[in-house]
Amino acid sequence: MTELRLVGSSVSPYTRKVRALLRYRRIPYQFVRVGGQESEALPPAPLPLIPYVVLPDHKGELTEVTADTTPIINRLEDEYSARAVRPMDPALAVIDALLEEFGDEWLSKCMFHFRWSQALDTETSSSYLAYARNMTATAEEAEAFAKMFAQRQISRIGVVGSNEITGPLIEESWEHYLDVFDRHLQNQSFLLGSRPGAGDFGCFGQMTMLVLTDPTPQSISRGISSRAFAWTEAMEDHSGLEVDDADWIDLDAPPETLKDLLCEVGRLFVPFMLENAKAVASGNKMLKCELDGRPWVQDAFLYQAKCLTWLKQRYDNLGEIDKARLDNVLSGTGCEALFANKGEKDEKLHSE
């Protein structure tokens, strides 16, 4: 059987998200460094993003390419049935998808902010990223690349929402998340039970940088939650963890700390996603709003509006009983606002 190829970089949080997921799911794969000779022999990525996966077709030839980590996970769920990361309970699966988006689209703000707004983190990250690109680079080549890459990333920092106005709120949100995360994991080993879901892998990807490698957020993490460090390291490889369907939490009797976690998601991330979607639908290039009573300013982001559409589609696909069960859990967390207009579709977002 031809093994799929995961093409990416070990210093990419999104690559590490998918690689850890493949390990946990025991899906045979080969990891290929992007830009290397091996990757050049594969079909090109459909988007200028990493990671992407190349799967074998019905002839066993590596021809089918999927990019973007959420579609990758969904494709793998369709192709491989064992050790799924989407809960069988469709209502719980919506929460799992929400937590995955929170990791991908909010914790990424924390990661990008700390890494490219703090001098120590910028210097630390850019120096080793140069060698990840070219392990045999000379010191002079590495220094030149590090400087160029840092300048490019710093110039893009506003795209993810990091600036003088939003910076303090991003830093506080990292601290709040760590506190809630630590308390929640005193009940079970993962976000939604005793087995990891897509939401765990979404948060894990960004936490590899925030908790393990970058000095400033790592220091904050060590001060608030040593558990987060241990959890992030362990998430790299859960291939030996035995799981069954009973390991998911019972959504009709969830731990109280799940509500605390959802309240943190609903405090900033949910209103940001809703306001961003409004800005995109209106054709505004800039998003100006308040999050938790404080100003937020950044470029409007089409991709995150599409992420919101995906979440709403998951909700709309639920039966009425499962919608009611989910509504009951989300009530009072702020997350219920995502699905307040249950049947409405934004034609502009769907057409783009």
N, C-alpha and C positions, 0 to 999 in steps of 0.2 A: 504494500500500500504506500502510495506517495505521501510523504509528510508535507503538511502545509508550511509555508514560509512566513515568518513574522519579520518584516523589514522595519528597522528603526534604529534607535540609539539608546544605550544604557543610561545616558544622562537625561533622557526625555521622560518626564513623569507619566505621560500618556503611554509610551512604550512599556514602561514598567507596569502600568496598570494591566495591559493586555498580556504581557508575558507572565505575570503572576497568576492571572486568570487561567491561562493555558496550562500552567503547572498544576493548579488546583483541580482543573477539570480532567487532567490526565489525557489531554489531547496531544498526540504526537506532533511535534513541530521542529523546525530548525530556525534558529535565530540568525538573521542576516543583517550585518551592519550596513546602514544606508550609505551610499557613496562608495562602498567597497566593490571589488571585482565581482563578487557573488551577486550583489544586487543589480549590477548592470546586465547580468544575464537573464534577469526576470522581467516580466511585463512591467511597464512603468506605472507609477501611482496615478490614479485618476485625479487626485488633488495634490497640490504641493505641500502635503502634510505627512508627518509620521506620528504613529506607525501606520502601516497598511499590511494586509495579509494577502497572500497569493494561495489560493486553494486549487486542488486538482479538479479537473473536469471529469466527465464520465469516462474518458479515455485514460485518466490518470495523469494527464499533462497539466502542468502548472500554468493555467491561463486565466483563472477567475480572480479578479482583484477587488477587494473591498477596503475602503478607507474610512476614517473617523471611528473613534472607539465605540460609540454607542451602536451604530450600524454593524460594526464588527461583532460585538457581543450578540446582537440580535441574529446575525447570520450564523454564528456558532451555535446558538440555541436551536436553530432550525436544523443544522447539519448533525449535531451531536446531542444525544438525549441524556446521557449519564451526567450526574453531578451538576445539574443546571443551576444557574445563578439567578434566574428569575423565579420567584416563588410560584407554586402552583395556585395558591389563592390569588385570584385576579385583583382583589382589592389591595392585598398586601403588596402585590407586584407594582401597583401604582406608587406606593410609598417607597419601594425599592428604587424605582425609576427616578423619583423626586430626589432621593438621597444621592443617586449617581450624578444627577445634574448639579446638585449642590456642590459635590466634590469637583466636578469638571469645570463648572462655571463660576463658583464663588471662592472656593479654596484656592483656585488658580489665581484669583485676584490677590489673595494673601501672599502666595508664593512669588508672583511676579513683582508685587510691591516691595516686599522685603529684599528680594534678590537685586533689584535694579534701582532702588532708591537709597539703599544703605551702602556706604563706601566699602565697608569690610566684606559684606556679602557679595558685592559686585566683583571685588578683587578675588575673593576666594573662588567664586563660581567660574568666572571667565578664565582663570588660570588653568583649571583642570579641564574645562570644556575644550580648550585648544588641543589638548592631547587626546581627548576622546575622538576628536575628528581625525587626528593624525598622530598615532602613537610614537612614530619615529621623528617627529618634528624637532628641529633644533630649538634651543632656548630662544633664539632671536625670532624664529618663525612663530613659535608659540606666543611670544609676547606681542608680536604684531597682530596675530589673529585675535588674541584676547582683547586687545585695545579696540580693534575694529568691531568685534562682536558686541562688546559692552556698549559702545557708542550707538550701534544699531538698536539694541534692545532698550536702552535708555530713551532713545527717540520715540519708541513705540509704547512707552509706559502709559501714556494717556489713553491708548486704545482699550486697555483692560480696566481703566477707571482709577488709576493711581495718580494722585496729584496732591497739591497742598491742602485742598479742601477735603478730599476723601481719605487721605492717608491715615489720620488718627482714627477714623471709624473702622478702616480695614484692620488696623493693628488691634483695636479693642475687640473686633469680631473674632480674631484668631484666639485671643485669650478666653473669650466667652465660650467659643466652640470647644476648646481644650477642657474647660471645666465641665461642661455638659457631657462631652465624650467620656471623660474619666468616670463620672458618676454612672453613666449608662452602662459602661462595660463592667461595672461591678455586679451586674445582673446576669450577663451572658457574654460570650467571647466575641460576638459580632453584632452588628447594628440591629439585625432582625432575628437574632436567635443564636443557635449553636452551630451555624454554618454560614459561610459568607455569601452575600448577594452581590449583585452588580453595584449596589450602593457602597459596599465596603471597598470594592476595587476602585471605584471612582474617587473616594476620599483617600485611599491608600496612595494612589498615584501622586497626588500633590504633596502628601505627607512624607513621601520619600525625600523630598527636598526640604520641606518645612521642618521636619523632625530629625532627619538623619544627616543632612549635609550642610545646610546654610546656617552660619553661626548665630545670627540674631534670632530668627524664629526658633531655632533649636534650643537656645538658651531660655527663651520664654517657655518652651514646651517642657524642658527639664524642671523648671521651677513650678509648673502647674501640674504636670502629669507625666511621671516616669512611665506610667502604664502605656502612654501613647508611643513612647520610644520602643518598648517591648512589643507592642501590637504591630507597629509598622515593620519592624524587622521580621516578625513571625509571618506577616502577610506575604512576604516574598515567595514562600513555598509551602503551601498546605496540601501538597500532593499526597501526603501520608495520612491526612485527616479523614476518618471514616464518617460519613453522614447519611442521614435518611430524611424522609419528608417530615417526620415528627420534630426535626430540629429547628423548624421555623417557629417563631412566636405565634401564639393564638391572637389574631387581630381583635377578637371579641373579648379578650382578657389580657391586654398588653401591659407590660411593666410601666409604672408611672413615669420612669425616666424616658420612655419613648416620647411621651408628650412634651417633656422638657426639651428633648432634641428637636422635635418638630417646631416647638416655639422658637428655638434659635434659628431654624431654617426660615420660619415665617416672619421673623423680625426684620431681616434685611434682604435676604435673597429673594423671597417671593415678591415683595413690593418692587424691588429692582426689576425683576423679570417682567412684571406687569407694566411698569412705567416705560421700560425699554421697548416693549412691544407696541405701546401706544405711539412712541416717538417714531418707530420704524413705519408703522401703518400710516402716520401723518406725513411721512417723507421728511421728517426733521433729522438733520445731521447730528445735532447735539441733544443730549438728554439732560434736563435740569429738573430735579425733583427733591423731595425730602424723604429720607429713610430714617425711621425711628425718631422723627422730629428734627433731623439734622440735614443740612444741604448735601446734595450729591450732584456732581457734574461730570459728564464724560461723553465721549462719542457714542452715538446710538450704534447698536451692533445687530446686524441682520441675523447672524447665525443664532444668537441667543433668543431672538424672537421665534426662530424655527424650533428651537428646543422647547419653548413654551407650547408651541402648537403640538409637538409630539406628546407632551404630557397631557394636554387636554384631550387629544385623541384617545389616549389610554383610558382616561376617565369616561369619555363618551361611549366607549366600547363595553363598559360594564353593564350588567343587568341592574334593574332597579334595586334589588335586595342588596347587591354588593355596593352600589352607590351609597345606599343608606348606611351600611356598615362602615364604609370609608368616611363618610361625612361625620359620623359619630366620633371617630377617632381624631379627625382633623379639626373639629369644632373648637374654637377658642385658641387655636395655635397660630393663626394668621395664614396658615397654608390653605385654609378653606377658600380664601379669596381667589386662588388659582382657578377654581371650578365654579365660581359664583354664577357665571353666565353659561349654564350647563350646555345648552344646545347651540349656542351661537358660534359661528365660524367667521373668521376674519378672511374674507375672500382675497384681500391683497396679499396676506402672508401665504395663503395656499397657492396663489398663482405664481409666486416667486420661487 
